[in-house]
Amino acid sequence: MHHFNIHIQSFHQVREFVSLAMVQPFDVLVGNDKQQINGKSFMGMFSLDYARPVRVSVRCSDEEFSRFRTAASRFLV
């Protein structure tokens, strides 16, 4: 399992992150210690509290992780 933290600050950024997550061939989980949601779900992503960074967790190859993390680099903390 690979992880990285992101910080989202607007509706537009939620929409952009979900679009990135949706094209990944693996599950994308986003959340904190208490809650994890499907990062490919607009409704799920809107339910998170973005006052603090959230953790992205994926189970994929190192190469896939590197590509996804690079694509999501504008959100990295």
JOMO-V254962 format. One record per helix or strand of 2 or more residues. SS is the DSSP state (A for helix, B for strand). FROM is the first residue (numbers start at 1). LEN is the number of residues. Records with the same first field share a line. If there is no record, write none. Layout:
BEGIN
SS: FROM-LEN, FROM-LEN
END
This chain:
BEGIN
B: 2-5, 28-4, 36-3, 54-5
A: 11-12, 42-5, 62-10, 73-3
END
